Amino acid sequence: MLAGEGMGVFLDLKFHDIPNTVAAAVSAAAQLPSVRLLTLHALGGVGMMRAARAAVGEDKNRPRLLGVTILTSIGETSLEEVGIGGPASRRAVALASLAQGAGLDGVVASGEEARAIRAACGPNFLIVVPGVRPATANANDQSRVTTPAEAISAGADYLVVGRPITEAENPRAAAVAIAREIAAVRRSQ
Protein backbone atom coordinates (compact mmCIF):
# COMPACT_ATOMS: atom_id res chain seq x y z
CA MET A 1 0.00 0.00 0.00
CA LEU A 2 2.79 2.47 0.94
CA ALA A 3 4.73 1.65 -2.22
CA GLY A 4 1.56 2.30 -4.23
CA GLU A 5 1.38 5.77 -2.66
CA GLY A 6 4.97 6.47 -3.71
CA MET A 7 6.37 6.27 -0.19
CA GLY A 8 9.65 4.66 0.78
CA VAL A 9 9.52 1.71 3.17
CA PHE A 10 11.69 1.12 6.25
CA LEU A 11 11.71 -2.68 6.43
CA ASP A 12 12.76 -3.29 10.03
CA LEU A 13 13.10 -7.09 10.00
CA LYS A 14 16.35 -7.24 12.00
CA PHE A 15 17.78 -10.25 10.17
CA HIS A 16 20.19 -12.32 12.29
CA ASP A 17 21.30 -15.76 11.09
CA ILE A 18 24.16 -17.44 9.28
CA PRO A 19 25.62 -15.40 6.40
CA ASN A 20 24.03 -17.45 3.60
CA THR A 21 20.55 -17.30 5.13
CA VAL A 22 20.76 -13.56 5.77
CA ALA A 23 22.08 -12.91 2.26
CA ALA A 24 19.11 -14.79 0.78
CA ALA A 25 16.64 -12.95 3.03
CA VAL A 26 18.17 -9.56 2.22
CA SER A 27 18.15 -10.34 -1.49
CA ALA A 28 14.44 -11.25 -1.35
CA ALA A 29 13.56 -8.19 0.76
CA ALA A 30 15.48 -5.90 -1.59
CA GLN A 31 13.19 -6.99 -4.43
CA LEU A 32 10.08 -5.70 -2.65
CA PRO A 33 8.77 -2.38 -4.02
CA SER A 34 9.97 0.87 -2.47
CA VAL A 35 12.18 -0.65 0.24
CA ARG A 36 14.61 2.15 1.13
CA LEU A 37 16.00 0.98 4.49
CA LEU A 38 16.53 -2.60 5.67
CA THR A 39 17.84 -3.80 9.05
CA LEU A 40 19.98 -6.69 10.25
CA HIS A 41 21.64 -7.27 13.61
CA ALA A 42 25.26 -6.17 13.75
CA LEU A 43 25.76 -8.85 16.42
CA GLY A 44 25.45 -11.36 13.56
CA GLY A 45 29.08 -10.57 12.80
CA VAL A 46 31.19 -9.16 10.00
CA GLY A 47 30.74 -12.20 7.75
CA MET A 48 26.96 -11.96 7.95
CA MET A 49 27.00 -8.20 7.32
CA ARG A 50 29.35 -8.56 4.34
CA ALA A 51 27.12 -11.28 2.87
CA ALA A 52 24.08 -9.02 3.27
CA ARG A 53 25.90 -6.14 1.61
CA ALA A 54 26.99 -8.33 -1.31
CA ALA A 55 23.39 -9.53 -1.71
CA VAL A 56 22.09 -6.03 -2.54
CA GLY A 57 24.78 -5.29 -5.13
CA GLU A 58 25.83 -1.87 -6.35
CA ASP A 59 22.57 -0.53 -7.79
CA LYS A 60 22.17 3.11 -6.72
CA ASN A 61 18.49 2.42 -5.95
CA ARG A 62 19.23 -0.51 -3.64
CA PRO A 63 17.95 -0.45 -0.06
CA ARG A 64 20.36 1.04 2.43
CA LEU A 65 21.45 -1.56 4.96
CA LEU A 66 21.41 -0.68 8.64
CA GLY A 67 23.07 -2.68 11.38
CA VAL A 68 21.08 -2.77 14.60
CA THR A 69 23.56 -2.15 17.42
CA ILE A 70 22.05 -2.59 20.90
CA LEU A 71 18.26 -2.51 21.15
CA THR A 72 16.96 0.51 23.05
CA SER A 73 14.96 -1.83 25.30
CA ILE A 74 18.19 -3.35 26.62
CA GLY A 75 20.02 -1.74 29.53
CA GLU A 76 23.29 -2.60 31.24
CA THR A 77 21.80 -5.42 33.34
CA SER A 78 20.24 -7.11 30.31
CA LEU A 79 23.56 -6.89 28.44
CA GLU A 80 25.35 -8.57 31.35
CA GLU A 81 22.68 -11.30 31.48
CA VAL A 82 23.47 -12.29 27.87
CA GLY A 83 27.23 -12.14 28.43
CA ILE A 84 28.00 -8.76 26.89
CA GLY A 85 30.17 -6.71 29.23
CA GLY A 86 30.73 -3.00 29.31
CA PRO A 87 28.44 -0.05 28.79
CA ALA A 88 25.87 -0.15 25.99
CA SER A 89 27.35 3.04 24.57
CA ARG A 90 30.77 1.45 24.06
CA ARG A 91 29.27 -1.73 22.56
CA ALA A 92 27.06 0.31 20.18
CA VAL A 93 30.00 2.35 18.87
CA ALA A 94 32.09 -0.80 18.38
CA LEU A 95 29.23 -2.48 16.49
CA ALA A 96 28.71 0.64 14.35
CA SER A 97 32.38 0.59 13.39
CA LEU A 98 32.13 -3.11 12.48
CA ALA A 99 29.01 -2.43 10.42
CA GLN A 100 30.74 0.38 8.56
CA GLY A 101 33.78 -1.82 7.92
CA ALA A 102 31.51 -4.54 6.55
CA GLY A 103 30.04 -2.10 4.03
CA LEU A 104 26.73 -1.27 5.69
CA ASP A 105 25.27 2.18 5.11
CA GLY A 106 24.46 2.96 8.72
CA VAL A 107 23.08 1.74 12.01
CA VAL A 108 20.07 1.75 14.26
CA ALA A 109 21.21 2.97 17.67
CA SER A 110 19.97 4.82 20.70
CA GLY A 111 20.17 8.58 20.66
CA GLU A 112 22.47 8.21 23.66
CA GLU A 113 25.11 6.75 21.33
CA ALA A 114 24.42 8.82 18.21
CA ARG A 115 27.01 11.53 18.88
CA ALA A 116 29.80 9.00 19.52
CA ILE A 117 28.81 6.96 16.45
CA ARG A 118 28.80 10.09 14.31
CA ALA A 119 32.30 10.95 15.57
CA ALA A 120 33.56 7.40 14.92
CA CYS A 121 31.88 6.78 11.56
CA GLY A 122 31.64 10.20 9.93
CA PRO A 123 28.96 12.43 8.40
CA ASN A 124 27.83 10.09 5.59
CA PHE A 125 27.04 7.10 7.81
CA LEU A 126 23.28 6.90 8.45
CA ILE A 127 22.06 6.86 12.04
CA VAL A 128 18.47 5.84 12.74
CA VAL A 129 17.36 6.44 16.32
CA PRO A 130 14.49 4.45 17.84
CA GLY A 131 13.19 4.81 21.39
CA VAL A 132 12.35 8.45 20.73
CA ARG A 133 9.99 9.89 23.29
CA PRO A 134 8.82 13.47 23.78
CA ALA A 135 9.61 14.68 27.29
CA THR A 136 5.97 14.16 28.34
CA ALA A 137 5.67 10.57 27.02
CA ASN A 138 6.07 7.28 28.87
CA ALA A 139 9.25 5.29 28.25
CA ASN A 140 7.16 2.08 28.00
CA ASP A 141 9.52 -0.89 27.54
CA GLN A 142 12.44 1.26 26.42
CA SER A 143 15.54 1.55 28.64
CA ARG A 144 17.56 4.10 26.68
CA VAL A 145 15.31 6.88 25.34
CA THR A 146 15.92 10.37 23.99
CA THR A 147 13.65 13.22 23.04
CA PRO A 148 13.32 14.15 19.37
CA ALA A 149 15.43 17.27 19.98
CA GLU A 150 18.16 15.31 21.76
CA ALA A 151 18.33 12.69 18.99
CA ILE A 152 18.57 15.27 16.19
CA SER A 153 21.13 17.33 18.12
CA ALA A 154 23.22 14.17 18.62
CA GLY A 155 23.38 13.54 14.87
CA ALA A 156 20.43 11.29 14.02
CA ASP A 157 19.40 11.18 10.35
CA TYR A 158 16.06 9.46 11.00
CA LEU A 159 13.90 9.01 14.10
CA VAL A 160 11.63 6.08 14.88
CA VAL A 161 8.61 7.30 16.82
CA GLY A 162 5.86 4.79 17.44
CA ARG A 163 3.69 4.74 20.52
CA PRO A 164 3.98 8.43 21.38
CA ILE A 165 1.98 8.94 18.18
CA THR A 166 -0.04 5.75 17.75
CA GLU A 167 -1.21 5.70 21.39
CA ALA A 168 -1.78 9.44 21.68
CA GLU A 169 -5.27 10.74 22.27
CA ASN A 170 -4.76 12.87 19.15
CA PRO A 171 -2.13 11.15 16.95
CA ARG A 172 -2.06 13.98 14.42
CA ALA A 173 -1.39 16.60 17.09
CA ALA A 174 1.32 14.39 18.62
CA ALA A 175 3.03 13.98 15.23
CA VAL A 176 2.83 17.72 14.52
CA ALA A 177 4.34 18.55 17.94
CA ILE A 178 7.25 16.16 17.27
CA ALA A 179 7.78 17.62 13.79
CA ARG A 180 7.87 21.12 15.29
CA GLU A 181 10.43 20.04 17.89
CA ILE A 182 12.63 18.59 15.12
CA ALA A 183 12.24 21.72 12.97
CA ALA A 184 13.26 23.96 15.90
CA VAL A 185 16.49 22.00 16.35
CA ARG A 186 17.22 22.08 12.61
CA ARG A 187 16.75 25.87 12.52
CA SER A 188 19.20 26.32 15.40
CA GLN A 189 21.94 24.15 13.83
N, C-alpha and C positions, 0 to 999 in steps of 0.2 A: 504494500500500500504506500509506504513512504517513498520507495523508488519511483512509483507511478506518479507521485506528486513532485518529483524532481529533487527530492531531499537526499542528502548523503546519510549513510547508515553507519553507526558505531556498533560493530558486532562484537560484543563483550562476552566471548565464549570461554576465555581463560584456558586455552588448550594447555595440557600438561601430560605428556606421555613420552614414549620412546621417540627418537628423531623421525623414523620412518612414518609412524602413525601420525605425528603432528604435521609432518610435511604433507601427507595426503589430506588431512583435515583442512589445513590452511589452503591448499590448492583448490579444494572443493568450495570452501567459503569464499575465496577470492573470485570465483565465477558467478557468485550471486550478484544481482543488479545493485548498483549504487553503494557497495560496501567501500567505505573510505578509511575506516580504522578497524583494526582486528587485534585482539589480545591473546597473549599466551603467557604462561608463568615463566618468569626469568629463572626461578628455582629449578626449572627443567634442565638447565645447564647450557653451556655454550654449543655443544653439538646439536641439541634440539633446536636452539634458536637459529643456528646457521642453516639447518635443514629447512626450517620454516621460511627463512629469508630466500633461500634458493628456490623454494616452491613458488614464490610469487614472481620471480623473474625480474626483468629490468624495465618493463612497461611503465611509462610515466604515469599512467592512470591506475596502477596497481594499488591495492589497499596499503596503507601505512601500517607497519607492524609495531605493536607496543608490548613491551615486556612488563608484566605486573610484578612489582617489587614485593613489598610487604603489604598485605591487605590492611586497610584502615580499621578493620574490626579487631585486629590483633595488636595487643600491647606487649610490654616487656615480659610479663608472666607467661603469656601464651607462647611467645617465642622460646622461652626457656623450656616449657613443657614439651615442645617438639624438637628440642636439642639444638636450637639456634641461639648462640650466646651473643652478648653485646647488645648495645642499643639498636632499636629499629632504624634510627636515622643512619647509623653507620652501615647497617646491612643493606638498606635501600640504596645508598649511594654506591656501594660495591656492586650490587646487582645492576644498577643503571649503567655503570661502566662496563660490565660484562655484556649487557645487552647492546650497547653501542659498539663494542668490539666485535660482536657477532653479526653486525650489520643491521640491527633493528633501527627503526626510525625514531623511537622514543620509548617512554615508560608511562605506566600508571603508578602514581606514588602519592602519598599524603602531602598536603600542603606544608606540613612541618619539615619535609625533606626537600621541597622544591628548590629552594635557594641553593642548597649544597649541591643538588644534582645539576642545576643550571651552571654553577661554577665549575663542576667536574666535567660536564659533557658539552658545554658551549651553547651558543644562541640558536643553533639550527636543530637541536635535539628536542623533539616534542615532549612536553610534560602535561599529562592529563591528571587532574586532581579530583578524586572522589572524596566522599565524606565531608562535603561542603555543607555547612549549616550556617544560616544567618544567626546572629548573636541571640535572637529570641527563640530559636528552635531547639527542640530536644536532640540530644546526641543519638538517641535510640541505641542500636547495637554497635555503634562506632566508638572506637577507643581513641583514635587520633584524628580530630576534626579541626577544620579551619573555617573562618568566615569567607565569603566570596572575596572581600577586599584583601584579606590576608593572603589568600591563594594567588590572586592576580599580582599583588605586590611582590610575592616570593618568586614569580616567574612562570606561573602556570599558563599554558597555551589554551587549554580547554578545562572546563569545570563539569563535574558530574553532580547534578543536584536532583535528587529523587523525591523522597518523602516530604521535605519542606515545601514542595509544590503539590505533589499528588495527594498529600493528606491535609493540606491547608483548607480552611473553611472556604476561602476564595482563591483557588489555584491561580487564576489569572493575575490577581493582585499580588500574590506571593512572587510569581515569576517577574512581574514588572518591577517590584521592589528590589529583587536580586539583580536584574538588568541595570537598574539605576545605580546600585552600589558598585557594580563592575564599571559602568561608564564613568563614575566619579573618580575611581582609581586611575582609569586610563587617561582622563583629562589631566590629572596631576602628575603623570609620569613624564 
